[in-house]
Amino acid sequence: MRYWPTLLLFVVLAGLGSYLYLVEFPAKQREEKQETEQKQLLPFPETAITGLSVTTAQGPIELKLAEPGKWSIVAPLQTDADHREVQALIRALVTGPVTRTVEEQPSQLAPYGLEQPVTTLTITAGTQQETISIGDSGPLSNTLYVFRKSDRRVLLTNLAPKDFVNKSLMTFRRKELLRFVQNDIERVRLTYPTTEIVIYNMSKDKPRPSWKIRYPIEAEADQNEVRSLMFRLEDLKALGVVDPGPERDAVAKTLTAPKVKVTLHTVAGDQTVRLYQPNPQSGEAIAETTADGPLYYINPALIKDLTKELFTLQDKRLLGLDYTDIAMLSVKTREHQYVLINQTGEWVLEDQPTEKVSQEAAYLFVSRVANLPAEERVMKQSAPLAPYGLLAPAAEFVATGKDGKTTGKLTLGNQSGNLLYATGQRLQGVFQVRPDLLKQIPSKAELLANPKDKAATNR
């Protein structure tokens, strides 16, 4: 019997725990849920939303979720919607909390700018529907008065005016003229009035495409330039749309030969866009994706960005060999002359094979020689070299490939302004390059010096 107090205490604690678990905690959870719901503008989650109607002074716009991640405009016309714009509007509605209830069952809406709301939104989620009217800005910046139809309340919210004001049909229309993933592209065809350039993706399975020019010449492509071109195509967006009809027909009559026609070839099919500039002085540029589809006004600067010379898209590294393919590099300047040889992955000097070369210094130098690009083209074809200082050059590099046959050559001549004249194995003609390499050619002593010796010398 002496244990009965302990047993009684256990029963009391168990009862208290049951009360908390069965009564207090659920009540608190219901209270927290109710408080959260009161702060939410919509009674359903973002993922449940399947339709949206946006009404402004310009009229209503009806949008439907055609499939996950793809919105369509169904009225006043049927076309693809700008998914990001629609999702941004929905996200703003979902995340913009209610600060407080200003008035329930209001007799007048005009004081809040809700008599004639700036925007009215009807949001559909399956069988559920809610209508929200957007009124004037609140007393603080980035707040809005809204009227919620379901409970007829005027609410002060943290919605930002920029997310709901000045929305038009153009806001919600798809603006990208091309939709693609770079790795899915097999080839790109650039057709100009007098020429054509065809670029192939040589490695679709890699994380990044590797581009090569196949027409009008077989040549390595400048990877950065082609990627820049692809980014410009991704950025090709409409600033305005002229839908099929009399206005489109009138504009189409002003279009002659396109400045450039871009065709993207993929396994899924081809996409084409033609860019026109009927009057360069007017500052207008127009794009066309299909002969009977809409015409699109675009930024005129994009025409210049997409009108590329073959030289611009070529690999402009002059030597003609990748640094990883070089087995031997002969270096000749007015101060230095030596040959670096790559023996099973380690650089040595030809005339001092037993001396240890600083591998870091050798690899850095060889990569600089191999990767030096042309900045400007002076002459397309071979020309007398003496005027450019290329008969008695400031530096000359000759590389031999690991196959013992392939060779690369780079010659640096006189300086003109901030650039040097140069010729190379990869490109025919005379070019100008940055002069930095001339100051970065190490002497034999610098190649042989170990890091400690170099540090002592620098001190």
C-alpha positions as CSV (number, residue, x, y, z in Angstrom):
1,M,0.0,0.0,0.0
2,R,2.9,2.3,0.5
3,Y,3.2,2.7,-3.4
4,W,-0.4,4.1,-3.8
5,P,0.8,7.8,-3.7
6,T,3.2,7.1,-6.6
7,L,0.4,5.3,-8.5
8,L,-2.0,8.2,-7.9
9,L,0.6,10.7,-9.1
10,F,1.1,8.5,-12.2
11,V,-2.7,8.5,-12.9
12,V,-2.9,12.3,-12.5
13,L,0.0,12.8,-14.9
14,A,-1.4,10.4,-17.4
15,G,-4.8,12.2,-17.2
16,L,-3.1,15.6,-17.6
17,G,-1.1,14.3,-20.6
18,S,-4.2,12.9,-22.2
19,Y,-6.0,16.2,-21.7
20,L,-3.2,18.2,-23.3
21,Y,-2.9,15.7,-26.2
22,L,-6.6,15.3,-26.9
23,V,-7.9,18.8,-26.0
24,E,-5.3,21.6,-25.7
25,F,-3.0,20.7,-28.5
26,P,-5.7,20.2,-31.2
27,A,-7.4,23.4,-30.0
28,K,-4.1,25.3,-30.3
29,Q,-3.5,23.8,-33.8
30,R,-7.0,24.8,-34.9
31,E,-6.3,28.3,-33.5
32,E,-3.0,28.6,-35.3
33,K,-4.5,27.2,-38.5
34,Q,-7.4,29.7,-38.3
35,E,-5.0,32.6,-37.7
36,T,-2.9,31.5,-40.7
37,E,-5.9,31.2,-42.9
38,Q,-7.1,34.7,-41.8
39,K,-3.7,36.1,-43.0
40,Q,-4.0,34.3,-46.4
41,L,-5.8,36.0,-49.2
42,L,-6.8,32.8,-51.0
43,P,-8.6,29.8,-49.4
44,F,-6.6,27.3,-51.5
45,P,-2.9,26.6,-52.2
46,E,-0.9,27.7,-55.2
47,T,-0.6,24.1,-56.6
48,A,-4.4,23.8,-56.7
49,I,-4.9,26.8,-59.1
50,T,-6.1,25.8,-62.6
51,G,-7.5,29.0,-64.0
52,L,-7.2,32.8,-63.8
53,S,-9.2,35.7,-65.1
54,V,-7.6,39.1,-65.1
55,T,-9.9,42.1,-65.8
56,T,-8.5,45.6,-66.3
57,A,-9.8,48.7,-68.1
58,Q,-8.7,47.1,-71.3
59,G,-11.0,44.1,-70.8
60,P,-10.8,40.5,-69.4
61,I,-8.0,38.0,-70.1
62,E,-8.8,34.4,-69.5
63,L,-6.0,31.9,-68.7
64,K,-6.1,28.2,-68.2
65,L,-3.5,25.7,-66.9
66,A,-3.2,23.5,-70.1
67,E,-0.8,21.1,-68.4
68,P,1.6,21.2,-65.5
69,G,3.9,24.1,-66.0
70,K,2.2,25.4,-69.1
71,W,-0.4,28.2,-69.1
72,S,-2.5,29.2,-72.1
73,I,-4.5,32.3,-72.9
74,V,-8.1,31.3,-74.0
75,A,-9.7,34.7,-74.4
76,P,-9.7,37.2,-76.0
77,L,-7.6,35.0,-78.2
78,Q,-6.1,31.6,-78.0
79,T,-2.3,31.5,-77.7
80,D,0.5,30.4,-75.4
81,A,0.9,32.3,-72.2
82,D,4.1,33.6,-70.6
83,H,4.4,31.0,-67.8
84,R,6.7,33.1,-65.7
85,E,4.4,36.1,-65.8
86,V,1.4,34.0,-64.8
87,Q,3.3,32.2,-62.0
88,A,4.7,35.6,-60.7
89,L,1.1,36.9,-60.4
90,I,-0.1,33.8,-58.6
91,R,2.9,33.7,-56.3
92,A,2.3,37.3,-55.4
93,L,-1.4,36.5,-54.5
94,V,-0.3,33.5,-52.4
95,T,2.6,35.0,-50.6
96,G,1.1,38.5,-50.0
97,P,-0.4,38.2,-46.5
98,V,-3.4,40.1,-45.2
99,T,-2.3,42.7,-42.7
100,R,-5.7,43.4,-41.2
101,T,-9.4,43.5,-42.0
102,V,-10.3,47.2,-42.7
103,E,-14.1,46.8,-43.0
104,E,-16.6,44.0,-43.1
105,Q,-19.6,44.2,-45.4
106,P,-18.7,47.8,-46.5
107,S,-21.4,50.1,-47.6
108,Q,-19.0,52.1,-49.7
109,L,-16.0,50.9,-51.7
110,A,-14.9,54.2,-53.2
111,P,-12.8,55.3,-50.3
112,Y,-10.5,52.4,-50.9
113,G,-10.4,52.7,-54.7
114,L,-12.6,49.6,-55.0
115,E,-15.7,51.2,-56.6
116,Q,-13.8,50.9,-60.0
117,P,-10.9,48.6,-59.1
118,V,-7.6,48.8,-61.0
119,T,-7.6,45.0,-61.5
120,T,-10.1,42.3,-60.7
121,L,-8.8,38.7,-60.5
122,T,-10.9,35.6,-60.4
123,I,-8.9,32.6,-59.3
124,T,-10.2,29.0,-60.0
125,A,-9.0,25.9,-58.2
126,G,-11.1,22.9,-59.4
127,T,-14.6,23.6,-58.2
128,Q,-13.5,26.4,-55.9
129,Q,-13.4,30.1,-56.9
130,E,-12.4,33.4,-55.4
131,T,-12.6,36.9,-56.7
132,I,-10.2,39.6,-55.6
133,S,-10.5,43.3,-56.5
134,I,-7.4,45.5,-56.4
135,G,-7.9,49.1,-55.2
136,D,-5.7,52.0,-54.0
137,S,-2.3,51.8,-52.4
138,G,-2.4,51.5,-48.6
139,P,-0.9,53.9,-46.0
140,L,2.5,52.2,-46.4
141,S,4.5,51.6,-49.5
142,N,3.9,48.2,-51.1
143,T,0.5,47.7,-49.6
144,L,-2.9,47.5,-51.3
145,Y,-6.5,47.6,-50.4
146,V,-8.4,44.6,-51.8
147,F,-12.0,43.4,-51.7
148,R,-12.5,39.7,-51.2
149,K,-15.9,38.7,-52.7
150,S,-16.4,35.4,-50.7
151,D,-16.7,37.2,-47.3
152,R,-17.2,40.8,-48.6
153,R,-14.3,42.2,-46.7
154,V,-12.0,45.1,-47.4
155,L,-8.5,44.0,-46.5
156,L,-5.2,45.7,-46.2
157,T,-2.5,43.5,-47.8
158,N,1.2,43.5,-48.4
159,L,0.6,43.0,-52.1
160,A,3.0,45.2,-54.2
161,P,1.3,47.5,-56.8
162,K,3.8,46.6,-59.4
163,D,2.5,43.0,-59.4
164,F,-1.0,44.0,-60.2
165,V,-1.1,47.4,-61.9
166,N,-0.7,48.0,-65.7
167,K,-1.2,44.4,-66.7
168,S,-2.2,43.9,-70.3
169,L,-2.7,41.1,-72.8
170,M,0.9,41.6,-73.9
171,T,2.0,41.1,-70.3
172,F,0.7,37.5,-70.3
173,R,1.5,36.5,-73.9
174,R,4.4,34.3,-74.6
175,K,7.2,36.5,-75.7
176,E,10.0,34.0,-76.5
177,L,10.2,33.5,-80.2
178,L,12.2,30.3,-79.8
179,R,12.1,27.7,-77.1
180,F,15.0,25.3,-76.9
181,V,17.6,23.6,-74.8
182,Q,21.1,24.1,-76.2
183,N,22.1,20.5,-75.8
184,D,19.1,19.4,-77.8
185,I,20.3,21.4,-80.9
186,E,21.9,19.4,-83.6
187,R,22.9,22.3,-85.8
188,V,22.3,26.0,-86.3
189,R,21.9,27.6,-89.8
190,L,22.4,31.3,-90.2
191,T,21.2,32.5,-93.6
192,Y,22.2,36.0,-94.7
193,P,21.4,37.8,-98.0
194,T,24.8,36.8,-99.5
195,T,26.1,33.9,-97.5
196,E,25.2,31.2,-95.0
197,I,26.9,29.7,-92.0
198,V,26.1,26.2,-90.6
199,I,27.3,25.3,-87.1
200,Y,27.0,21.7,-85.7
201,N,26.8,20.5,-82.1
202,M,29.5,17.8,-81.9
203,S,28.8,16.6,-78.3
204,K,25.2,16.6,-77.4
205,D,25.7,14.1,-74.5
206,K,28.1,16.4,-72.7
207,P,27.1,19.0,-70.1
208,R,27.9,21.7,-72.6
209,P,27.7,21.7,-76.4
210,S,30.9,21.7,-78.4
211,W,30.4,23.6,-81.6
212,K,32.1,23.3,-85.0
213,I,31.6,25.2,-88.3
214,R,30.7,22.9,-91.2
215,Y,29.9,25.5,-93.9
216,P,31.2,27.5,-95.7
217,I,34.4,26.0,-94.3
218,E,35.3,23.1,-92.0
219,A,36.7,24.8,-88.9
220,E,36.6,24.8,-85.1
221,A,34.1,27.3,-83.7
222,D,34.8,30.0,-81.1
223,Q,32.9,28.3,-78.3
224,N,32.3,31.5,-76.4
225,E,31.0,33.4,-79.4
226,V,28.6,30.6,-80.4
227,R,27.3,30.3,-76.8
228,S,26.8,34.0,-76.8
229,L,24.9,33.7,-80.0
230,M,22.7,31.0,-78.4
231,F,22.0,33.2,-75.4
232,R,21.0,36.0,-77.7
233,L,18.5,33.6,-79.4
234,E,17.1,32.7,-76.0
235,D,16.7,36.4,-75.3
236,L,14.8,37.0,-78.5
237,K,11.6,38.3,-77.1
238,A,8.7,40.2,-78.6
239,L,8.1,43.8,-77.5
240,G,4.8,43.9,-79.4
241,V,2.7,41.6,-81.5
242,V,0.7,42.1,-84.8
243,D,-1.8,39.3,-85.1
244,P,-3.0,37.9,-88.4
245,G,-5.4,40.4,-90.1
246,P,-5.4,43.6,-92.1
247,E,-2.7,45.3,-90.0
248,R,-0.4,42.3,-90.2
249,D,-0.9,42.2,-94.0
250,A,0.0,45.9,-94.3
251,V,3.2,45.5,-92.2
252,A,4.2,42.3,-94.2
253,K,4.2,44.3,-97.4
254,T,7.0,46.5,-96.1
255,L,9.2,43.4,-95.5
256,T,11.7,42.4,-98.2
257,A,14.7,40.1,-97.7
258,P,15.5,39.3,-94.0
259,K,18.7,40.6,-92.5
260,V,19.2,37.1,-91.1
261,K,17.2,33.8,-91.0
262,V,18.0,31.5,-88.1
263,T,17.0,27.9,-88.2
264,L,17.5,25.5,-85.2
265,H,17.5,21.8,-86.1
266,T,16.6,19.4,-83.3
267,V,15.3,15.8,-83.1
268,A,11.9,17.2,-82.1
269,G,11.7,19.4,-85.2
270,D,13.0,22.7,-86.6
271,Q,12.3,26.2,-85.4
272,T,12.9,29.2,-87.7
273,V,12.8,33.0,-87.2
274,R,13.4,35.7,-89.8
275,L,14.5,39.1,-88.7
276,Y,13.7,42.2,-90.8
277,Q,14.6,45.9,-90.5
278,P,12.6,47.5,-93.3
279,N,13.7,51.1,-92.3
280,P,16.9,51.2,-90.1
281,Q,16.3,54.9,-89.5
282,S,12.9,54.2,-87.8
283,G,14.5,52.1,-85.1
284,E,12.0,49.2,-85.7
285,A,12.9,45.6,-86.2
286,I,10.4,42.8,-86.9
287,A,10.6,39.0,-86.5
288,E,8.5,36.3,-88.2
289,T,8.4,32.7,-87.2
290,T,5.8,31.4,-89.7
291,A,4.4,32.8,-92.9
292,D,0.8,33.0,-91.6
293,G,1.5,33.6,-87.9
294,P,1.9,36.9,-86.0
295,L,4.6,39.4,-86.6
296,Y,6.7,40.5,-83.6
297,Y,8.4,43.8,-82.9
298,I,11.8,43.2,-81.3
299,N,14.8,45.1,-80.0
300,P,16.7,46.3,-83.1
301,A,20.0,45.7,-81.3
302,L,19.3,42.0,-81.6
303,I,19.7,42.1,-85.3
304,K,23.3,43.3,-84.9
305,D,23.9,40.7,-82.2
306,L,22.7,37.9,-84.5
307,T,24.4,39.1,-87.7
308,K,27.8,37.5,-87.4
309,E,30.7,37.3,-89.7
310,L,32.3,33.9,-90.2
311,F,35.5,35.3,-88.6
312,T,33.6,36.2,-85.5
313,L,32.3,32.6,-85.1
314,Q,35.6,30.9,-85.9
315,D,38.0,29.7,-83.3
316,K,40.4,32.6,-83.3
317,R,43.3,30.9,-81.5
318,L,46.1,31.4,-84.0
319,L,48.6,28.7,-83.1
320,G,46.4,25.9,-84.5
321,L,46.9,23.3,-81.8
322,D,45.3,22.8,-78.4
323,Y,47.8,23.0,-75.7
324,T,46.9,19.4,-74.5
325,D,48.0,18.1,-78.0
326,I,51.4,19.8,-78.1
327,A,54.4,17.5,-77.8
328,M,57.1,20.0,-78.7
329,L,57.2,23.8,-78.7
330,S,60.0,25.8,-80.3
331,V,60.4,29.3,-79.0
332,K,62.4,32.0,-80.7
333,T,62.6,35.6,-79.7
334,R,65.2,38.4,-80.0
335,E,66.4,37.4,-76.5
336,H,65.6,33.7,-76.1
337,Q,65.7,30.5,-78.1
338,Y,64.8,27.1,-76.8
339,V,62.7,24.0,-77.3
340,L,60.3,22.5,-74.8
341,I,59.5,18.8,-75.1
342,N,56.7,17.0,-73.4
343,Q,58.0,13.6,-72.3
344,T,55.1,11.4,-70.9
345,G,53.4,14.4,-69.4
346,E,56.4,16.3,-68.1
347,W,58.1,19.2,-69.8
348,V,61.9,19.3,-70.3
349,L,64.3,21.5,-72.2
350,E,65.6,19.8,-75.3
351,D,69.2,20.9,-74.7
352,Q,69.1,20.3,-70.9
353,P,67.0,17.1,-70.5
354,T,68.3,16.3,-67.1
355,E,67.5,19.7,-65.5
356,K,64.2,19.9,-63.7
357,V,61.8,22.3,-65.3
358,S,59.1,24.1,-63.3
359,Q,56.0,22.3,-64.6
360,E,53.6,24.9,-63.4
361,A,55.6,27.6,-65.3
362,A,55.9,25.5,-68.5
363,Y,52.2,24.5,-68.6
364,L,51.1,28.1,-68.0
365,F,53.4,29.4,-70.8
366,V,52.4,26.7,-73.3
367,S,48.7,27.3,-72.7
368,R,49.2,31.0,-73.2
369,V,50.8,30.4,-76.6
370,A,48.2,27.9,-77.6
371,N,45.2,30.0,-76.5
372,L,46.3,33.4,-77.9
373,P,43.3,34.6,-80.0
374,A,43.2,37.2,-82.8
375,E,41.4,40.3,-81.7
376,E,41.1,42.0,-85.1
377,R,41.6,41.0,-88.7
378,V,43.9,43.2,-90.8
379,M,44.1,41.3,-94.0
380,K,41.9,38.3,-95.1
381,Q,44.5,36.9,-97.4
382,S,48.3,36.5,-97.2
383,A,50.1,39.9,-97.7
384,P,53.6,41.3,-97.7
385,L,54.7,40.6,-94.1
386,A,57.6,43.2,-93.9
387,P,55.3,46.2,-93.1
388,Y,54.0,44.4,-90.1
389,G,57.3,43.3,-88.7
390,L,56.6,39.6,-89.4
391,L,59.7,38.9,-91.6
392,A,62.0,39.6,-88.6
393,P,59.4,38.8,-85.9
394,A,59.5,39.8,-82.2
395,A,58.6,36.2,-81.4
396,E,58.0,32.9,-83.3
397,F,56.5,29.7,-81.9
398,V,56.3,26.4,-83.7
399,A,54.4,23.5,-82.2
400,T,54.5,19.8,-83.1
401,G,51.6,17.6,-82.2
402,K,51.8,14.3,-80.4
403,D,51.3,12.5,-83.7
404,G,54.6,14.0,-84.8
405,K,53.0,15.4,-87.9
406,T,50.5,18.1,-87.0
407,T,52.1,21.5,-86.6
408,G,51.0,24.9,-85.3
409,K,52.7,28.2,-85.8
410,L,52.3,31.7,-84.3
411,T,54.4,34.7,-85.3
412,L,54.3,38.1,-83.5
413,G,55.4,41.3,-85.2
414,N,55.4,45.0,-84.6
415,Q,53.1,46.8,-82.2
416,S,50.5,49.2,-83.5
417,G,48.6,51.1,-80.8
418,N,47.7,48.6,-78.1
419,L,47.9,45.5,-80.3
420,L,50.6,43.4,-82.1
421,Y,50.5,42.2,-85.7
422,A,50.4,38.4,-85.9
423,T,49.9,35.4,-88.2
424,G,49.0,31.9,-87.2
425,Q,48.5,28.4,-88.6
426,R,44.8,28.2,-87.9
427,L,43.6,31.3,-89.8
428,Q,44.8,32.7,-93.1
429,G,45.7,36.4,-93.2
430,V,47.2,39.1,-90.9
431,F,45.7,39.8,-87.5
432,Q,46.2,41.8,-84.4
433,V,46.6,40.3,-80.9
434,R,47.1,41.5,-77.4
435,P,50.8,42.2,-76.6
436,D,50.8,40.5,-73.1
437,L,52.4,37.3,-74.4
438,L,55.6,39.1,-75.3
439,K,56.2,40.0,-71.7
440,Q,55.2,36.5,-70.5
441,I,57.8,34.5,-72.4
442,P,60.1,32.9,-69.7
443,S,63.8,32.6,-70.2
444,K,65.6,29.2,-69.7
445,A,66.7,30.3,-66.3
446,E,63.1,31.2,-65.3
447,L,61.9,27.8,-66.5
448,L,64.6,26.0,-64.5
449,A,64.3,28.1,-61.3
450,N,62.5,26.4,-58.5
451,P,59.8,28.3,-56.6
452,K,62.2,29.1,-53.7
453,D,64.8,30.6,-56.0
454,K,62.2,32.7,-57.7
455,A,60.9,34.0,-54.4
456,A,64.5,35.0,-53.4
457,T,65.0,36.6,-56.7
458,N,61.8,38.6,-56.4
459,R,62.9,39.9,-53.0
